[in-house]
Amino acid sequence: MNADAVASVRCLIVIPCLNEAPYLEHLVRQLEPTLAGLTATLVVVDGGSSDGTRDIARRLAVAVPNMHVLDNPKRIQSAAINLAVATFGAEHDYLIRIDAHGTYPDDYCRVLVEEALETGADSVVVAMQTIGFGTFQKATAVAQNSVLGNGGAKHRVGAESHWTDHGHHALMRIAAFRAIGGYDEAFTANEDAEYDYRLHRAGYRVWMTARTSMVYYPRASALPLFRQYFGYGRGRARNFLKHRSRPSVRQMLPLMVAPVAVGAFLAAINWIAAVPFVLWAAACMGYGAWMALSQRNPYGPLAAVSAMIMHFAWSAGFWREVLDPRQRRALA
């Protein structure tokens, strides 16, 4: 594609963050070559960090051309993106969402713009590969990159470029973003899937590109991982309550994990009540053993434990939201 055509597109690149001091400076420096090749504005939207992230962002804004810092009193990512678009969106054509917990190819933003121009897509999404460093983080990465952990989601495993209903958010046409009202700030997680539901229903199109992708770093210990997936489950339930959109087939099995786990306590009355829980645990551990043997991956068994945490947390979050009458009334 003509480089002048790409350079003429005005891009708003937004990094929502909260306590990302270990990642932010490296990420901004990584994006600098992209900024040089595009007509772009970079905005870091901080949700009240207490680890020095805001100071790092402000220092970088002095050195990096066309970089700005916004304070996000609502703290959540959906509000951060909406605030950036409300502040700078009128001056730009596309929004590019960057996750602070990620690594990106040098040409990431340029490729996204090329794909949008070539396809006419209103949103371009990407595949996400997960990697880790410490033992638990590596095991969680193995889980999230496997069918056991991602259920075969195409934005997790990668696929040929194609039109889709949902994927990992990368680029969005600002006119379309504003037309459907941006992200719903009632969603503290899963706001991307809820946005894509409304986007598709409004007649806009989502393109998944195979030309680029991003690397994501998962939570490094069990409790943060549980909290993250508990939030994902709550967000998926909110989408269900708001739009009456049923979970996909790949989400139906994990959905039953929390009820099965709770039901296992009835084994004190009848041992048969524990059978579904034992079968689920055995299936997970068996898959982990299979990864260890067939793929010669020493993290396979621990990856099974991470997957079990994700399954249970997602299911528990979903049912917590669905069974809360206050949330049903609020989102009805």
Solvent accessible surface area in square Angstrom, and as a share of the most:
residue,aa,sasa,rsa
1,M,106,0.48
2,N,98,0.50
3,A,78,0.60
4,D,109,0.56
5,A,42,0.32
6,V,3,0.02
7,A,39,0.30
8,S,80,0.52
9,V,13,0.08
10,R,102,0.37
11,C,0,0.00
12,L,0,0.00
13,I,0,0.00
14,V,0,0.00
15,I,0,0.00
16,P,6,0.04
17,C,10,0.06
18,L,61,0.31
19,N,63,0.32
20,E,19,0.08
21,A,26,0.20
22,P,109,0.68
23,Y,66,0.25
24,L,0,0.00
25,E,59,0.26
26,H,122,0.54
27,L,2,0.01
28,V,0,0.00
29,R,98,0.36
30,Q,34,0.15
31,L,3,0.02
32,E,52,0.23
33,P,75,0.47
34,T,10,0.06
35,L,23,0.11
36,A,94,0.73
37,G,46,0.44
38,L,14,0.07
39,T,71,0.41
40,A,9,0.07
41,T,18,0.10
42,L,0,0.00
43,V,0,0.00
44,V,0,0.00
45,V,1,0.00
46,D,0,0.00
47,G,1,0.01
48,G,29,0.28
49,S,11,0.07
50,S,105,0.68
51,D,62,0.32
52,G,31,0.30
53,T,0,0.00
54,R,70,0.26
55,D,98,0.51
56,I,33,0.17
57,A,0,0.00
58,R,119,0.43
59,R,124,0.45
60,L,1,0.00
61,A,29,0.22
62,V,136,0.78
63,A,65,0.50
64,V,3,0.02
65,P,100,0.63
66,N,97,0.49
67,M,10,0.04
68,H,76,0.34
69,V,34,0.20
70,L,34,0.17
71,D,68,0.35
72,N,5,0.03
73,P,119,0.75
74,K,129,0.55
75,R,126,0.46
76,I,40,0.20
77,Q,84,0.37
78,S,1,0.00
79,A,4,0.03
80,A,1,0.01
81,I,0,0.00
82,N,27,0.14
83,L,58,0.29
84,A,0,0.00
85,V,6,0.03
86,A,83,0.64
87,T,66,0.38
88,F,30,0.13
89,G,1,0.01
90,A,81,0.62
91,E,104,0.47
92,H,18,0.08
93,D,49,0.26
94,Y,8,0.03
95,L,0,0.00
96,I,0,0.00
97,R,18,0.07
98,I,0,0.00
99,D,20,0.10
100,A,6,0.05
101,H,37,0.16
102,G,6,0.06
103,T,33,0.19
104,Y,7,0.03
105,P,58,0.37
106,D,97,0.50
107,D,53,0.27
108,Y,1,0.00
109,C,0,0.00
110,R,98,0.36
111,V,4,0.03
112,L,0,0.00
113,V,0,0.00
114,E,13,0.06
115,E,9,0.04
116,A,0,0.00
117,L,64,0.32
118,E,96,0.43
119,T,34,0.20
120,G,34,0.33
121,A,0,0.00
122,D,19,0.10
123,S,0,0.00
124,V,0,0.00
125,V,0,0.00
126,V,0,0.00
127,A,17,0.13
128,M,13,0.06
129,Q,90,0.40
130,T,1,0.01
131,I,68,0.35
132,G,13,0.12
133,F,134,0.56
134,G,41,0.39
135,T,87,0.50
136,F,37,0.15
137,Q,14,0.06
138,K,73,0.31
139,A,0,0.00
140,T,0,0.00
141,A,6,0.04
142,V,27,0.15
143,A,0,0.00
144,Q,2,0.01
145,N,45,0.23
146,S,14,0.09
147,V,90,0.52
148,L,29,0.14
149,G,18,0.17
150,N,11,0.06
151,G,31,0.30
152,G,34,0.32
153,A,6,0.05
154,K,116,0.49
155,H,29,0.13
156,R,30,0.11
157,V,78,0.45
158,G,29,0.28
159,A,37,0.29
160,E,145,0.65
161,S,41,0.26
162,H,44,0.20
163,W,107,0.38
164,T,31,0.18
165,D,85,0.44
166,H,54,0.24
167,G,0,0.00
168,H,28,0.12
169,H,7,0.03
170,A,0,0.00
171,L,0,0.00
172,M,0,0.00
173,R,67,0.24
174,I,5,0.03
175,A,71,0.55
176,A,1,0.01
177,F,4,0.02
178,R,130,0.47
179,A,69,0.54
180,I,28,0.14
181,G,58,0.55
182,G,2,0.02
183,Y,5,0.02
184,D,33,0.17
185,E,58,0.26
186,A,41,0.32
187,F,0,0.00
188,T,93,0.54
189,A,15,0.11
190,N,30,0.15
191,E,11,0.05
192,D,33,0.17
193,A,17,0.13
194,E,0,0.00
195,Y,1,0.00
196,D,2,0.01
197,Y,75,0.28
198,R,29,0.11
199,L,0,0.00
200,H,102,0.46
201,R,153,0.56
202,A,59,0.46
203,G,61,0.58
204,Y,62,0.24
205,R,117,0.43
206,V,3,0.02
207,W,37,0.13
208,M,2,0.01
209,T,2,0.01
210,A,57,0.44
211,R,118,0.43
212,T,13,0.07
213,S,44,0.28
214,M,1,0.01
215,V,41,0.23
216,Y,22,0.08
217,Y,28,0.11
218,P,1,0.01
219,R,72,0.26
220,A,68,0.53
221,S,53,0.34
222,A,44,0.34
223,L,103,0.51
224,P,49,0.31
225,L,0,0.00
226,F,61,0.26
227,R,155,0.57
228,Q,23,0.10
229,Y,21,0.08
230,F,53,0.22
231,G,18,0.18
232,Y,67,0.26
233,G,0,0.00
234,R,62,0.23
235,G,2,0.02
236,R,22,0.08
237,A,0,0.00
238,R,32,0.12
239,N,6,0.03
240,F,55,0.23
241,L,9,0.04
242,K,68,0.29
243,H,23,0.10
244,R,152,0.55
245,S,18,0.11
246,R,204,0.74
247,P,18,0.11
248,S,50,0.33
249,V,132,0.76
250,R,98,0.36
251,Q,30,0.13
252,M,88,0.39
253,L,147,0.73
254,P,29,0.18
255,L,10,0.05
256,M,95,0.43
257,V,7,0.04
258,A,9,0.07
259,P,51,0.32
260,V,35,0.20
261,A,15,0.12
262,V,98,0.56
263,G,22,0.21
264,A,21,0.17
265,F,164,0.68
266,L,103,0.51
267,A,35,0.27
268,A,100,0.77
269,I,149,0.75
270,N,77,0.39
271,W,182,0.64
272,I,99,0.50
273,A,28,0.22
274,A,24,0.18
275,V,53,0.31
276,P,61,0.39
277,F,67,0.28
278,V,87,0.50
279,L,115,0.57
280,W,43,0.15
281,A,20,0.16
282,A,59,0.46
283,A,66,0.51
284,C,2,0.01
285,M,78,0.35
286,G,40,0.38
287,Y,64,0.24
288,G,0,0.00
289,A,44,0.34
290,W,126,0.44
291,M,3,0.01
292,A,26,0.20
293,L,144,0.72
294,S,64,0.41
295,Q,96,0.43
296,R,215,0.78
297,N,32,0.16
298,P,111,0.70
299,Y,61,0.23
300,G,0,0.00
301,P,57,0.36
302,L,58,0.29
303,A,0,0.00
304,A,0,0.00
305,V,58,0.33
306,S,0,0.00
307,A,0,0.00
308,M,36,0.16
309,I,37,0.19
310,M,3,0.01
311,H,24,0.11
312,F,71,0.30
313,A,0,0.00
314,W,27,0.09
315,S,0,0.00
316,A,20,0.16
317,G,0,0.00
318,F,8,0.03
319,W,70,0.25
320,R,97,0.35
321,E,0,0.00
322,V,21,0.12
323,L,120,0.60
324,D,14,0.07
325,P,64,0.40
326,R,156,0.57
327,Q,33,0.15
328,R,99,0.36
329,R,169,0.62
330,A,79,0.61
331,L,22,0.11
332,A,101,0.78
